[in-house]
Amino acid sequence: MIRVTGAVVVLVFLLQVGFVIRALLRAGLTPAARLAWVAVISALPGLGIGAYFLFGEVRLQRANRERMREVRNQLLAVQSRRPELPLADLGPARPAFAAGHAISGFKPRSGNRLTLLPEGDAMMEDVLDAIEAALHHVHVLFYIWLPDTTGTRMADALCRAARRGVACRVLVDDHGARHLIRSALWRQMEGAGVALERAAPVGNPFISLLFQRIDLRNHRKIVVVDNRLSWIGSRNCADAAFAIKRRYAPWVDILLRLEGPAVRQQQAVFLHDWMTHHSEDLSALLHEDSPAPQAGPVTAQVIASGPDDIYTTPSDVLRAMIYGATDRLILTTPYYVPDHALHVAICSAAERGVRVRLILPARNDSRIVGAASESLYPDLLRAGAEIFLFRPGLIHSKIVTVDGAFGLIGTANLDHRSFDLNYENALLVKCPEIMAALDARQQSYVARADRLDRSTVANWSTLRRLRNNTVALASPLL
């Protein structure tokens, strides 16, 4: 019995040493995350090893990784044949656009139009109307799709389009859209001729986790109609009442209609995900000529990111934007757990005299994320940043604007998961008129928020500060 126990102890120790070495050698890991994993593995034998095996590395099945690389190269080759705007024409926004190009391979395109849609469920009317008028194809990708009023109307519109001969393709995240996949709406769309696929299928988790991480999610929200129209923003296919987390409702999102050359980049992102999961080759859609709208004033670049690239993330774009700020910086996000470099960039902007405003939820739907966020508030306030806590519901918009000149909107939150683990899509925009509209929308959030001051934070209880800072120790791993 003693020998068996001793052998187990030796085996666990050797596994600990092996996994510590593996964490130290892992490429693309920040020093903070590396230190956190070494501490977890060393302090929690067995449990730490298991946690690192499940969540410590971005593991993708080799066949899936190769398929994604093959499809991406194929679509980028098609995109590269179209004329692009030289990076030199972008002024102070040039470093951000260059970082965006490094992430997804798309270059900025001029001649686009963006229309900011109204807040609430009314924003989805624009998408539904476009599907009803579709002539050739409708492509839809959502992380969450609920079988509620909005979800049902979307499914019905797609069914009608498919029955009149429009090619309709729907891709949803297997976890985020599980309520739809199990509902009659999924079978209804399939029966009407809508092509359906599930992204990041979970399958049997006990088997899947042996080959890849099972918490990698496709967090994108994309609709493309006839190569002419697309939409960008934070809105899932669900009511603002958000039935699965009703106690935090309404969920306040942002959505913009995109017209112009950048629509093809959105199309390319959808096609990449579709062709990764489906044998259908749709690359010819990027060759097709479509009626071009009247040239618009917006320069735009789609930034698609994912865990298959460990070296470039949306954080690179955001830091390039922030370090270019000279007057004002406004950031809206539901989840603020950024990497250290991004947090320092935001604080540095405030310290050098840029007016920095962060709009965050007063009550977060994730207590862990909420506590980790609170641990960073003292740094921000000391640097001179203003923090506004949005109260009527959960602020779910993801917006960053710089000097009223350029900005970023999309699906990525300011947290490690969005940067490192999720498949995200965003639009980097240079246009004073659109920035004015986005700043006005963010000002409407401020009007419904309470400003957090340093005295309030200083009066937080010792227990609250202890909780926040303890949770923050794990923030590199969140």
C-alpha positions in Angstrom: 0.0 0.0 0.0 2.9 2.4 0.9 4.7 1.5 -2.3 1.6 2.2 -4.4 1.0 5.5 -2.6 4.6 6.5 -3.1 4.5 5.6 -6.8 1.4 7.8 -7.2 3.1 10.7 -5.5 6.2 10.3 -7.7 4.0 10.1 -10.8 2.0 13.2 -9.9 5.2 15.1 -9.1 6.7 14.1 -12.5 3.5 15.1 -14.2 3.6 18.5 -12.4 7.2 19.0 -13.5 6.3 18.1 -17.1 3.3 20.4 -17.3 5.2 23.3 -15.7 7.9 22.9 -18.3 5.2 22.7 -21.0 3.7 26.0 -19.7 7.1 27.6 -19.7 7.8 26.6 -23.3 4.3 27.3 -24.7 4.5 29.8 -27.5 2.3 33.0 -27.5 1.7 32.9 -23.7 2.1 36.2 -21.8 4.5 36.2 -18.8 1.5 36.8 -16.5 -0.5 33.9 -17.9 2.6 31.7 -17.8 3.2 32.6 -14.1 -0.4 32.0 -13.3 -0.4 28.5 -14.8 2.9 27.6 -13.1 1.3 28.6 -9.8 -1.9 26.7 -10.4 -0.1 23.5 -11.5 2.3 23.7 -8.6 -0.2 24.6 -5.9 -3.0 22.2 -7.0 -1.5 18.8 -7.9 -3.8 16.8 -10.1 -6.5 19.6 -10.3 -4.0 22.0 -11.7 -2.7 19.5 -14.2 -6.3 18.7 -15.3 -7.1 22.4 -15.6 -4.1 23.1 -17.8 -4.8 20.1 -20.0 -8.4 21.3 -20.5 -7.9 25.1 -20.7 -4.2 25.9 -20.7 -3.6 25.6 -24.5 -5.6 26.4 -27.6 -5.7 22.9 -29.0 -7.3 22.4 -32.4 -7.5 19.1 -34.2 -4.8 19.1 -36.9 -7.3 18.4 -39.7 -9.4 21.4 -38.6 -6.5 23.7 -38.4 -5.2 22.7 -41.8 -8.7 23.0 -43.3 -9.0 26.6 -41.9 -5.6 27.6 -43.2 -6.4 26.2 -46.7 -9.8 28.0 -46.9 -8.3 31.2 -45.6 -5.5 31.2 -48.1 -8.0 30.4 -50.9 -10.3 33.3 -50.0 -7.5 35.8 -49.4 -6.1 35.0 -52.8 -9.5 36.0 -54.3 -9.7 39.1 -52.2 -6.2 40.3 -53.2 -7.3 40.7 -56.8 -9.5 43.6 -55.9 -8.2 47.2 -55.7 -7.3 48.4 -52.2 -6.8 51.8 -50.6 -3.1 52.4 -49.8 -2.3 52.4 -46.1 -0.5 55.7 -46.5 -3.8 57.5 -47.0 -5.1 56.8 -43.5 -3.4 59.5 -41.4 -3.3 58.9 -37.7 -5.4 55.7 -38.1 -2.7 54.1 -40.2 -1.1 52.0 -37.4 -4.5 50.6 -36.4 -5.4 49.6 -40.0 -1.9 48.0 -40.4 -2.5 46.0 -37.3 -5.9 44.9 -38.6 -4.3 43.8 -41.9 -1.8 41.7 -39.9 -4.6 39.9 -38.1 -7.0 38.9 -40.9 -5.3 39.9 -44.2 -7.9 42.4 -45.2 -6.8 45.9 -46.3 -8.9 49.1 -45.7 -11.5 49.8 -48.4 -12.9 53.2 -49.3 -16.3 54.0 -50.7 -18.5 52.4 -48.0 -21.7 53.5 -46.3 -22.6 52.8 -42.7 -26.0 53.4 -41.2 -26.5 53.3 -37.4 -29.7 51.5 -36.6 -32.1 52.4 -33.7 -31.6 50.8 -30.3 -33.8 47.9 -29.2 -35.6 45.3 -31.1 -36.4 47.8 -33.9 -32.8 47.4 -35.2 -33.6 43.9 -36.4 -36.3 45.2 -38.8 -33.7 46.4 -41.2 -32.2 42.9 -41.4 -35.6 41.2 -41.8 -36.7 43.6 -44.5 -33.5 42.9 -46.5 -34.0 39.2 -46.3 -37.6 39.6 -47.6 -36.1 41.5 -50.6 -33.2 39.1 -51.2 -32.7 37.9 -54.8 -29.7 35.5 -54.8 -28.5 34.5 -51.4 -28.7 35.2 -47.7 -25.8 34.2 -45.3 -26.4 34.2 -41.6 -24.0 33.5 -38.7 -24.8 34.1 -35.1 -23.3 33.0 -31.8 -26.6 33.0 -30.0 -30.0 32.5 -31.7 -33.0 32.0 -29.4 -36.3 30.6 -30.6 -38.1 33.8 -29.2 -39.9 36.5 -31.2 -36.9 37.8 -33.0 -35.4 34.3 -33.6 -38.7 33.0 -35.0 -39.2 36.0 -37.3 -35.7 35.5 -38.6 -36.3 31.8 -39.2 -39.6 32.5 -40.9 -38.0 35.1 -43.2 -35.3 32.7 -44.2 -37.9 29.9 -44.9 -39.8 32.3 -47.2 -36.7 33.3 -49.0 -35.6 29.7 -49.5 -39.0 28.7 -50.9 -38.8 31.4 -53.5 -35.4 30.1 -54.7 -32.9 32.3 -52.7 -29.9 30.3 -51.5 -30.0 30.6 -47.7 -27.2 29.4 -45.5 -27.2 29.5 -41.7 -24.2 28.8 -39.4 -24.6 29.0 -35.7 -22.3 28.2 -32.7 -23.1 24.8 -31.4 -23.1 25.9 -27.8 -24.5 29.5 -28.1 -27.4 28.5 -30.3 -28.2 25.2 -28.6 -31.7 26.3 -27.8 -32.4 26.9 -31.5 -30.8 23.7 -32.6 -33.1 21.7 -30.2 -36.2 23.6 -31.3 -38.8 23.1 -34.0 -37.5 26.2 -35.8 -34.3 24.4 -36.7 -36.3 21.5 -38.3 -38.6 24.1 -39.9 -35.7 25.8 -41.6 -34.2 22.5 -42.7 -37.6 21.5 -44.2 -37.9 24.7 -46.1 -34.5 24.2 -47.8 -32.3 26.4 -45.7 -28.8 24.9 -45.5 -27.8 24.6 -41.8 -24.4 24.0 -40.2 -23.1 24.1 -36.6 -19.8 25.8 -35.8 -17.4 24.5 -33.2 -19.5 21.3 -32.6 -19.2 20.1 -29.0 -20.3 16.5 -29.6 -19.4 14.2 -26.7 -17.4 16.5 -24.5 -15.6 13.6 -22.7 -14.2 12.4 -26.1 -13.8 15.8 -27.7 -11.6 17.2 -24.9 -9.0 14.6 -25.6 -8.3 16.1 -29.0 -9.1 19.8 -28.7 -10.4 22.5 -26.3 -14.2 22.4 -26.1 -14.7 26.0 -25.0 -13.6 27.6 -28.2 -16.6 29.5 -29.5 -17.6 31.2 -32.8 -18.8 34.5 -31.3 -19.3 36.3 -34.7 -22.5 37.9 -35.8 -22.7 38.3 -39.6 -25.6 38.7 -42.1 -24.8 39.1 -45.8 -27.5 39.6 -48.4 -26.8 39.4 -52.2 -23.2 40.6 -51.8 -24.7 44.1 -51.3 -25.6 44.5 -47.7 -24.2 43.3 -44.4 -24.5 44.2 -40.8 -21.9 44.6 -38.1 -22.4 44.9 -34.3 -23.0 43.1 -31.1 -26.6 42.0 -31.6 -27.3 38.3 -31.4 -30.4 36.8 -33.0 -32.6 37.3 -29.9 -35.0 39.7 -28.3 -33.5 42.5 -26.1 -35.4 40.8 -23.3 -33.0 37.9 -23.7 -35.0 35.1 -22.2 -32.0 33.0 -21.1 -30.7 35.8 -18.8 -33.9 37.8 -18.3 -32.9 39.2 -14.9 -30.2 41.3 -16.7 -32.5 42.6 -19.4 -32.8 44.5 -21.5 -29.5 43.8 -23.3 -28.5 47.0 -25.0 -26.7 46.4 -28.3 -25.5 48.2 -31.4 -26.0 47.3 -35.0 -25.0 49.1 -38.2 -25.8 48.4 -41.9 -22.8 48.2 -44.1 -22.9 48.9 -47.9 -19.9 49.0 -50.2 -16.7 47.1 -50.9 -16.2 46.0 -47.3 -19.3 43.8 -47.6 -17.1 41.4 -49.6 -14.8 41.2 -46.6 -17.7 40.3 -44.3 -18.7 37.7 -47.0 -15.2 36.3 -47.0 -15.4 35.8 -43.2 -18.7 34.0 -43.5 -17.4 31.8 -46.3 -14.3 30.9 -44.4 -16.4 29.6 -41.5 -18.9 27.9 -43.8 -16.3 26.2 -46.0 -14.4 25.1 -42.9 -17.4 23.1 -41.8 -19.0 22.3 -45.2 -17.5 20.9 -48.4 -19.4 23.4 -50.6 -16.9 25.7 -52.4 -18.4 29.2 -52.5 -15.3 31.2 -53.3 -16.8 32.2 -56.6 -19.1 34.6 -54.7 -16.1 36.8 -54.1 -15.6 37.1 -57.9 -19.1 38.1 -58.7 -19.9 41.6 -59.7 -22.9 43.1 -57.8 -24.6 46.5 -58.2 -22.3 48.9 -56.4 -24.0 51.5 -54.2 -23.1 55.1 -54.6 -19.7 55.7 -53.2 -19.8 56.5 -49.5 -17.5 58.5 -47.2 -16.4 55.6 -45.0 -13.1 53.8 -45.1 -13.5 50.4 -43.5 -11.7 47.2 -42.8 -13.1 43.9 -41.5 -11.0 42.4 -38.8 -11.6 38.7 -38.2 -9.7 37.0 -35.4 -9.6 33.6 -33.8 -7.6 31.2 -31.6 -5.8 29.7 -34.6 -3.5 32.8 -34.6 -1.6 33.1 -31.3 0.5 36.1 -32.3 -1.9 38.8 -33.4 -5.2 39.7 -31.7 -7.7 42.5 -31.6 -5.7 43.9 -28.6 -3.0 44.9 -31.1 -5.5 47.0 -33.1 -6.9 48.6 -29.9 -3.5 49.5 -28.6 -2.5 51.1 -31.9 -5.8 53.1 -31.8 -5.3 54.2 -28.1 -1.7 55.3 -28.5 -2.8 57.5 -31.4 -5.4 59.3 -29.3 -4.8 62.9 -28.6 -8.1 64.3 -27.5 -10.7 61.8 -26.4 -11.2 58.0 -26.1 -14.6 56.4 -25.4 -14.9 52.7 -24.8 -18.1 50.7 -24.3 -17.9 47.0 -23.3 -19.8 44.6 -21.1 -16.7 42.7 -20.0 -13.5 44.6 -19.1 -10.7 42.1 -18.3 -8.1 43.2 -20.8 -4.5 42.0 -21.1 -2.0 44.0 -19.2 -0.6 45.8 -22.2 -4.1 47.1 -23.2 -5.0 48.2 -19.7 -1.7 50.1 -19.5 -2.4 51.8 -22.8 -5.8 53.0 -21.6 -4.4 54.3 -18.3 -1.5 55.9 -20.2 -3.9 57.7 -22.5 -5.7 59.2 -19.4 -2.4 60.2 -17.8 -1.2 62.1 -20.8 -4.3 64.2 -20.9 -6.6 62.3 -23.2 -10.2 62.3 -21.9 -10.9 58.7 -21.4 -14.4 57.4 -20.7 -15.3 53.8 -20.1 -19.0 52.7 -20.2 -19.5 49.4 -18.3 -22.4 47.5 -16.8 -23.4 48.3 -13.3 -24.3 44.7 -12.8 -22.5 42.1 -14.8 -24.1 38.8 -15.8 -20.8 37.1 -14.8 -19.8 37.6 -11.2 -16.3 36.4 -11.8 -15.8 38.9 -14.7 -17.5 41.6 -12.7 -15.1 41.1 -9.8 -12.0 41.0 -12.1 -13.2 44.2 -13.8 -13.6 46.0 -10.4 -10.1 45.1 -9.5 -8.9 47.4 -12.3 -11.1 50.4 -11.5 -8.7 52.0 -9.0 -5.9 52.1 -11.6 -8.2 53.7 -14.2 -9.5 56.3 -11.7 -6.0 57.2 -10.5 -4.9 57.7 -14.1 -7.8 60.1 -14.6 -10.2 58.0 -16.6 -13.9 58.4 -16.1 -16.0 55.2 -15.4 -19.7 55.2 -16.1 -21.8 52.2 -14.8 -24.8 51.6 -17.0 -27.9 50.7 -15.0 -31.1 50.0 -17.0 -30.2 46.5 -18.2 -26.9 45.1 -19.5 -24.8 47.2 -21.8 -23.7 44.7 -24.5 -22.4 47.1 -27.2 -18.8 46.9 -28.1 -17.5 50.3 -29.3 -14.2 52.2 -29.2 -13.9 55.6 -30.7 -10.8 57.8 -31.0 -10.8 61.6 -31.3 -14.1 61.5 -33.2 -12.1 60.4 -36.2 -11.9 56.6 -36.3 -13.2 53.7 -34.2 -13.9 50.0 -33.9 -17.2 48.2 -33.6 -18.1 44.5 -33.6 -18.3 41.4 -31.5 -15.2 41.4 -29.4 -15.3 42.4 -25.7 -12.2 43.9 -23.9 -11.3 40.6 -22.4 -8.9 37.7 -22.7 -11.6 35.3 -24.1 -12.4 37.6 -27.0 -8.7 38.2 -27.8 -7.5 34.6 -27.4 -10.3 32.0 -27.5 -13.3 33.3 -29.6 -13.7 33.7 -33.3 -14.7 37.4 -33.6 -15.4 39.9 -36.3 -15.1 43.7 -36.1 -15.1 46.7 -38.4 -12.4 49.4 -38.1 -13.9 52.6 -39.5 -12.5 56.0 -40.4 -15.2 58.6 -40.9 -16.0 61.7 -38.8 -19.7 61.5 -39.5 -20.0 57.9 -38.3 -17.8 58.6 -35.3 -20.1 61.5 -34.4 -23.1 59.1 -34.5 -21.3 56.5 -32.4 -20.2 59.1 -29.9 -23.8 60.3 -29.6 -25.0 56.8 -29.0 -22.3 56.3 -26.3 -23.4 59.7 -24.8 -26.9 58.3 -24.6 -25.4 55.4 -22.5 -23.7 57.9 -20.2 -27.0 59.7 -19.7 -28.4 56.4 -18.3 -25.3 55.6 -16.2 -23.9 56.5 -12.8 -20.4 58.0 -12.7 -18.1 56.1 -10.4 -15.8 58.3 -8.3 -12.6 57.6 -6.4 -14.2 58.1 -3.0 -16.8 55.4 -3.7 -14.1 52.9 -4.6 -12.0 53.9 -1.6 -14.9 53.1 0.7 -15.3 49.6 -0.7 -15.1 47.0 2.1 -11.9 45.1 2.7 -13.8 41.9 1.8 -14.9 43.3 -1.5 -11.4 44.4 -2.4 -10.0 41.1 -1.3 -12.5 39.3 -3.5 -11.8 41.4 -6.5 -8.0 41.2 -6.3 -8.1 37.4 -5.6 -10.3 36.8 -8.7 -8.0 39.1 -10.6 -5.1 36.7 -10.0 -6.8 34.4 -12.4 -7.7 37.1 -15.0 -4.9 36.0 -17.4 -6.6 32.6 -17.5 -10.2 33.8 -17.9 
